[in-house]
Amino acid sequence: MSVKPLHDRVLVKRLEEESKTAGGIIIPDNSKEKPAEGEVVAVGEGLRNTDGSVSKLSVKVGDKVLFEKYGHSEVSLEGNDFLMMRESSILGILK
């Protein structure tokens, strides 16, 4: 099944957080925070302006992004968990 987000929405796959610190300390699963970075899986066509034109999105499929902690909806498709969010919830693109 494939999903095409509408308008300025973006489908993101959350990236897994490291379970070990730089110093070698292993972090238990229950004390980990969910990371606020992921990979863009699908994008909508863009934000529709009041005059009917469409503004293209700044992110594209494959981009690694940082996003707001609470600005998304969790979606499960074919046993995989994704996040659906507006492009405005994305804080930046990781390079």
C-alpha positions in Angstrom: 0.0 0.0 0.0 1.3 3.5 -0.8 0.2 6.8 0.7 0.2 10.2 -0.9 -0.1 12.9 1.7 -2.4 15.8 0.9 -1.4 19.4 0.5 1.5 20.4 2.8 1.6 17.2 4.8 4.7 14.9 5.0 5.0 11.2 5.9 8.1 10.6 8.1 9.7 7.4 9.4 11.2 8.0 12.8 14.9 7.2 13.0 16.1 4.9 15.8 17.9 6.5 18.7 21.4 5.2 19.7 21.2 3.0 22.8 24.7 3.8 23.9 26.3 7.2 24.8 29.6 8.4 23.3 31.3 7.3 26.6 30.0 3.7 26.2 27.1 3.9 28.7 24.1 1.8 27.7 20.8 3.6 28.0 17.8 1.4 29.1 14.8 1.4 26.8 12.4 2.8 29.4 14.5 6.0 30.0 15.0 6.8 26.3 13.2 9.8 24.8 11.7 9.3 21.4 14.0 11.1 18.9 12.7 14.1 17.0 14.4 13.1 13.8 13.3 11.0 10.9 13.4 10.3 7.2 10.9 11.7 4.7 9.0 8.8 3.0 6.3 10.8 1.1 5.3 14.4 0.5 2.2 16.2 -0.6 1.9 18.5 -3.6 2.3 21.6 -1.6 0.4 24.3 0.2 -2.5 25.8 -1.7 -2.5 29.6 -1.6 -5.5 31.9 -1.5 -5.2 32.6 -5.3 -5.3 28.9 -6.1 -1.6 28.4 -6.9 0.4 25.7 -5.1 3.6 26.5 -3.2 6.0 23.5 -3.5 7.4 22.0 -0.3 11.0 22.5 0.8 11.5 18.8 1.8 11.7 15.8 -0.5 11.6 12.1 -0.2 14.8 10.8 1.4 15.6 13.9 3.4 16.6 13.4 7.0 14.7 16.0 9.1 14.3 17.3 12.7 10.7 17.8 13.7 8.6 19.2 16.6 8.0 16.8 19.5 4.2 17.2 19.4 3.3 18.4 15.9 2.3 15.1 14.3 -0.1 12.2 14.1 1.1 8.6 14.5 0.0 6.3 11.6 0.5 2.6 11.3 0.7 1.2 7.7 1.3 -2.5 7.0 2.8 -3.0 10.5 5.2 0.0 10.2 4.9 3.1 12.3 5.0 6.5 10.6 4.4 10.1 11.5 2.1 12.4 9.4 2.8 16.1 9.9 2.6 19.5 8.2 5.8 20.8 6.7 5.6 23.7 9.2 6.3 21.1 12.0 9.6 20.3 10.4 12.4 22.4 12.0 15.2 21.6 9.6 16.9 19.3 7.1 19.9 17.3 8.4 22.9 17.3 6.0 
